[in-house]
Amino acid sequence: MKKTIALILALVLVMALFAGCGKKDDSAKREIKAPTSDAEVVFDNDSTGFDVSTLTKDEIKKIKVGFIFLHDENSTYDANFLKAAEALCNSIGAEYLVRKNIPEGQECYDAAADLVDKGCNIIFADSFGHEDYMMQAAKEFPKVQFCHATGTKAHMSGLDNYHNAFATIYEGRYLAGVAAGMKLNEMIEAGQFTAEEAKMGYIGAYTYAEVISGYTAFFLGARSVCPTVTMDVTFTGSWYDETAEKEAANKLIDGGAKLISQHADSMGAPTACESRGVPNVSYNGSTVSACPNTFIVSSRINWIPFMEVMVGRVAKGERINADWTGTVANGAVELTEVNTAAAAAGTEEAIEKVKAELVAGTRHVFDISTFTVEGKTVESYLADINDWGDYVGETEAIKDGYFCESKDRSAPCFDLHIDGINLLDTKF
């Protein structure tokens, strides 16, 4: 009888052991000590690079990379991110898996969990709305590093395996704005319209700080060379909607816009501009092949430096900061080649001059002496750096005479509505 009882207990113990051998890590139940107030938040932003050529074959074999994309190659934003992912992993010989067309919902968590199940130990997601689901996965799988582009919460999440990244793309948009301003000046000098009629149009996806920061930087760049310029902005409520973006471009042109730019990811606006002969500054890559007569230049984020840092540090077993910010100086912010068939003479030289000033720190995009809000200079502003969901600013953003964008965290926080920019709608 005693032997029977002992045998039963042994079987129960074995079954319990096997029950605990699933792929889900029990350490996921660890307590997460996230900050509970602004006073407890520690900014942990970095912009250094990583030389992946120093990785050994054995170190590369330790990693398997997963990528989650909101859309696919048809979206200029996702295509830009995808090309960077493929270029990096292929260059170092790292194994990787891709998941495309993953919505900003529970599907993101499911995709992340599936990539973990497939053996990935570093996972990237590329869209703002993926953040909460990436954090959910990071809590559940603490041995996997989760890297999220455009997010805001890593520095306050309490998770050492969850990281945000962005770039100072506002600098790229400012440079593209310089090209736009020069084109306006050329058209004014040619008698196509007067200086007072120099109006641009801009198509934004949402009224997020990321979009506001971008279109404001573009406008300020244009105004730095064309002081009479104004700009109308409309929103589509989607990162990618070709029909809506084309309709928005036509609406702006009908409203008197002499040049169009965008923070939206389809070819809708560029093709509308080409068909109507209106100059266009695009985003995330050149559209010159489809729009040879109207495309001027495009700014974009080169995500390779970001991926090099994340993948390299995982392979080396090194710590990763909560935030990483790409810049013009470290190669993460780029402009395409200028289309000289559409751009004003001297555009390339002007861009290089201003770029050098941005790198040297002798020019700042959001210099408070270059804009006003309701007629007044903004000398102090509390930005919503710590994203508790209350949309209340808590961190002084104006220092040394300029709004310090992407300093405390990587994601943009500039959300001021400056004079000279007219919002046609604000429903998104």
Sequence and secondary structure as in RCSB ss.txt:
>XXXX:A:sequence
MKKTIALILALVLVMALFAGCGKKDDSAKREIKAPTSDAEVVFDNDSTGFDVSTLTKDEIKKIKVGFIFLHDENS
TYDANFLKAAEALCNSIGAEYLVRKNIPEGQECYDAAADLVDKGCNIIFADSFGHEDYMMQAAKEFPKVQFCHAT
GTKAHMSGLDNYHNAFATIYEGRYLAGVAAGMKLNEMIEAGQFTAEEAKMGYIGAYTYAEVISGYTAFFLGARSV
CPTVTMDVTFTGSWYDETAEKEAANKLIDGGAKLISQHADSMGAPTACESRGVPNVSYNGSTVSACPNTFIVSSR
INWIPFMEVMVGRVAKGERINADWTGTVANGAVELTEVNTAAAAAGTEEAIEKVKAELVAGTRHVFDISTFTVEG
KTVESYLADINDWGDYVGETEAIKDGYFCESKDRSAPCFDLHIDGINLLDTKF
>XXXX:A:secstr
 HHHHHHHHHHHHHHHHHHTTSSS GGGGS      SGGG    EE     GGG  HHHHHT EEEEE SS TTS
HHHHHHHHHHHHHHHHHT EEEEE S  SSHHHHHHHHHHHHTT SEEEE SGGGHHHHHHHHHH TTSEEEEET
 S GGGS  TTEEEEEE HHHHHHHHHHHHHHHHHHHHHTTSS GGG EEEEEES SSHHHHHHHHHHHHHHHTT
 TT EEEEEE SSS  HHHHHHHHHHHHHTT SEEEEES SSHHHHHHHHHT  EEEESS  TTT TTTEEEEEE
E  HHHHHHHHHHHHHT    SEEEE TTTT EEE    TTTS TTHHHHHHHHHHHHHHTS  TTBGGG  BTT
B     EE  S  SS    EE EETTEE TTSSSSS       TTEEES    
